[in-house]
Amino acid sequence: MKPFANLFFELGMLGRMKRTGPYAAGVKDPETIAQHSHRAICIAYILAKLENADVEKVLLMALFHDFPESRLGDMNKVTLRYVTLNNAEEKCLTEQTQNLPKNIQNEVLENFKEFNERKTKEAIVAKDADLLECAVQSKEYLDLGVKSMTDWITNVENALKTESAKRLLKEIKATSQDEWWHGLKKLIMDDTRRKNEHQ
């Protein structure tokens, strides 16, 4: 059980490490890698359903795709102009899982490779989910006044492959980041008023 415990603690690094790209756009306190990964996994589930893809497969790919960043950090596109990852992420993930039971290690590595090769429907859906999460986060920053995030959304738009992801991005662009809670305060106040009237 020790290898699992060590892996769980290492994954805590993702909750402490910030994504680096937003700093260049002027974001003072960007989201963590874990925050990005969590929402990407949730989006992956929805997108897999919309695209009639193998949900479990898509979720496994979305779940594991950022594991190596607990050791390598989040290398943004500017950094990657000068640093070539080659097989660094795969080597990292192999070492991270080397003490786990072989069936678990193999499944993690196979899904990671499939995600990066982008040859299957599930890998394409999982990558679109990863990109969509970047677009949602970018829209949040944009709505909060970080104007340079428009470029990020455009880059995602150009990279998306699935029709469902393209439709979702259109809606994301048209939706304010705080729209989800509009009307909720009123509903709570109305409920409270009704309760008070019946007392």
C-alpha positions in Angstrom: 0.0 0.0 0.0 3.0 2.3 0.5 3.3 3.1 -3.3 -0.3 4.2 -3.4 0.2 6.5 -0.3 3.2 8.1 -1.9 1.4 8.7 -5.1 -1.5 10.3 -3.3 0.8 12.7 -1.5 2.7 13.5 -4.7 -0.6 14.3 -6.4 -1.0 17.0 -3.7 1.7 18.9 -5.5 -0.8 19.6 -8.3 -3.0 21.5 -5.8 0.0 23.7 -4.9 1.5 24.3 -8.3 0.0 27.2 -10.4 -0.4 27.0 -14.1 2.2 29.3 -15.7 0.6 30.5 -18.9 -1.8 33.0 -17.3 1.1 34.9 -15.7 2.2 36.1 -19.1 -1.4 37.3 -19.8 -1.3 39.4 -16.6 -3.2 37.1 -14.2 -1.7 37.6 -10.7 -3.0 34.5 -9.1 -3.7 31.7 -11.7 -5.5 28.5 -11.1 -3.6 25.4 -9.9 -2.9 22.4 -12.1 -5.4 20.4 -9.9 -8.1 23.0 -10.5 -7.6 22.8 -14.2 -7.5 19.0 -14.1 -10.7 18.6 -12.0 -12.8 20.7 -14.3 -11.2 19.1 -17.4 -12.3 15.7 -16.1 -15.9 17.0 -15.5 -16.0 18.5 -19.1 -14.6 15.2 -20.4 -17.5 13.3 -19.0 -20.1 15.6 -20.6 -18.2 15.7 -23.9 -17.8 11.9 -24.0 -21.6 11.6 -23.6 -22.3 14.2 -26.3 -19.9 12.5 -28.7 -21.1 8.9 -27.9 -17.5 8.0 -27.0 -16.4 5.4 -24.4 -16.9 7.4 -21.2 -14.6 5.4 -19.0 -11.8 5.6 -21.5 -12.2 9.4 -22.0 -12.3 9.9 -18.2 -9.2 7.8 -17.6 -7.3 9.8 -20.2 -8.5 13.1 -18.7 -7.6 11.8 -15.2 -4.0 10.9 -15.9 -3.0 13.5 -18.5 -1.5 16.0 -16.0 0.1 13.6 -13.5 3.6 14.3 -14.7 3.2 17.9 -14.0 3.6 17.2 -10.3 7.3 16.8 -11.1 7.8 18.7 -14.3 5.5 21.7 -13.6 3.2 23.4 -16.0 5.2 24.3 -19.1 3.4 26.9 -21.1 3.7 27.5 -24.8 6.4 30.1 -24.5 8.5 27.8 -22.4 8.0 25.0 -24.9 9.6 27.1 -27.6 12.9 26.4 -25.9 12.3 23.1 -24.1 11.5 19.9 -25.9 9.6 17.5 -23.8 10.0 14.5 -26.1 9.4 11.5 -23.8 9.9 13.4 -20.6 6.3 13.2 -19.5 6.0 9.5 -20.3 9.3 8.8 -18.5 8.1 10.8 -15.5 4.7 8.9 -15.4 6.5 5.6 -15.8 8.6 6.4 -12.7 5.6 7.7 -10.8 3.8 4.4 -11.3 6.7 2.0 -11.3 5.9 0.6 -7.8 2.2 0.2 -8.4 0.8 -3.2 -9.4 1.6 -3.9 -13.1 -2.0 -4.0 -14.2 -2.6 -0.5 -12.8 0.7 0.9 -14.2 0.0 -0.5 -17.6 -3.5 1.0 -17.7 -2.3 4.4 -16.7 0.6 4.4 -19.3 -1.6 3.0 -22.1 -4.2 5.7 -21.6 -1.5 8.4 -21.3 0.0 7.3 -24.6 -3.3 7.1 -26.3 -4.2 10.6 -25.1 -0.9 12.0 -26.5 -1.2 10.2 -29.8 -4.7 11.6 -30.5 -5.5 8.8 -32.9 -8.7 7.4 -31.3 -12.1 9.1 -30.9 -11.7 8.9 -27.1 -8.3 10.6 -27.2 -9.6 13.4 -29.4 -12.6 13.9 -27.0 -10.3 13.9 -24.0 -8.0 16.5 -25.6 -11.0 18.7 -26.6 -12.1 18.5 -22.9 -8.7 19.7 -21.8 -8.8 22.5 -24.3 -12.4 23.5 -23.4 -11.3 23.8 -19.8 -8.7 26.3 -20.9 -11.3 28.2 -22.7 -13.7 28.3 -19.7 -10.8 29.5 -17.5 -9.8 32.1 -20.1 -13.4 33.4 -20.3 -13.5 33.8 -16.6 -10.3 35.8 -16.7 -11.5 37.8 -19.7 -14.7 38.7 -17.9 -12.7 39.8 -14.9 -10.7 42.2 -17.2 -7.7 40.3 -18.5 -8.2 41.3 -22.1 -5.3 39.3 -23.5 -7.2 36.0 -22.8 -9.1 36.6 -26.0 -6.1 35.1 -27.8 -6.3 32.0 -25.7 -9.9 31.4 -26.6 -9.1 31.9 -30.3 -6.3 29.3 -30.0 -8.7 26.8 -28.4 -11.3 27.5 -31.1 -8.7 26.7 -33.8 -7.6 23.5 -32.1 -11.0 21.8 -31.3 -11.9 18.7 -33.3 -15.3 17.5 -32.2 -18.5 19.2 -33.2 -19.8 19.1 -29.6 -16.8 20.9 -28.3 -17.2 23.5 -31.0 -20.8 24.1 -30.0 -19.9 24.2 -26.3 -17.2 26.8 -27.0 -19.7 29.0 -28.8 -21.9 28.9 -25.8 -19.0 29.5 -23.4 -18.0 32.6 -25.4 -21.6 33.9 -25.2 -22.0 33.3 -21.5 -20.9 35.5 -18.7 -18.7 33.8 -16.1 -21.1 34.8 -13.3 -24.4 34.0 -15.1 -24.8 30.7 -13.4 -25.8 32.3 -10.1 -28.1 35.0 -11.4 -31.5 34.6 -10.0 -30.4 32.2 -7.2 -30.3 34.9 -4.6 -33.8 35.9 -5.6 -35.1 32.3 -5.3 -33.6 32.0 -1.8 -35.2 35.3 -0.8 -38.6 34.3 -2.2 -38.4 31.0 -0.4 -37.6 32.7 2.9 -40.5 35.2 2.4 -43.0 32.4 1.7 -41.9 30.5 4.8 -42.3 33.7 6.9 -45.8 34.3 5.5 -46.9 30.8 6.5 -45.7 31.1 10.1 
